[in-house]
């Protein structure tokens, strides 16, 4: 999503300016061409040399700097940008943008661009909550600017408040979402499930599986970046939820069933990437079970397959985590669960499947077409799955 994109990174004069170096680094590592524009105040907190070394691109600090390749035609960056990101954005910068002031390079670029503009404020919490600042924010939102809410935490003043610059991952997530607004899944509603469900034994114990949720979260992010409206139904996971995605947290299979049945009423696609528990404890203890000096026996009963309760008026994609006879078992599951497509993976592989960042899968559709996807990142696997989904949407 970020590869070969031109991202104009505006840095303004707040203490959080030093964090822009990490953002520039991550964007550059992702293959983006990062053009940095710094206000004069920003250079008091972090040097242009730092950003130039990180991005391997010249840094613009002066609209009339003769050494700059953009000095003559100062709207060149405005036209080249795929997206403009201002991080951190001070209250002063927000006010100037709201007023349309263009007496520095950043203001000129923003006023001249047709690219989407993302603003990540960072300031004293009182300044952010001030009615003047909020009116300026609303004015810019009305012009189509995307704002990332500042985070709660310790501020430069030493107090705890809502004014911290959002984490780099959060900002990048918003960039990816904004860049993906006009894409091949725009207007489609996609429901994704993720993680491993948990079935309680007693108040402190449960039975579950090794699923980390990484595949499901990658699918949700990829669908979002391709313009879809995404609902992510997730069992407990330690992953950061993707920005711009409706998040529904569940624990048990029963919880997931209720959430899925409700979410798919308006869905075009359901992708069941969650590892749903096949069994639950027949009788859950209301109190913590104590050691009794011997063995503990648990009676397990099968969970009902709620996929069979779903209507057939949308695309249904399932997953098959297998340890033997992978393709044969996946084809059987595809038919029995009335799926349109299934993604099978061999969980005995150490570099694919549970709790790793890579996967190799076999994609099988109900017409019998099979595609072997070699080892790659789960995000790339998600893109391959969505490529197949795209061709199926609208045909049902």
Order of alpha helices (4+ residues) and beta strands (2+ residues): beta-alpha-beta-alpha-beta-alpha-beta-alpha-alpha-beta-alpha-alpha-beta-beta-beta-alpha-beta-beta-beta-alpha-beta-beta-alpha-beta-beta-beta-beta-alpha-beta-beta-beta-alpha
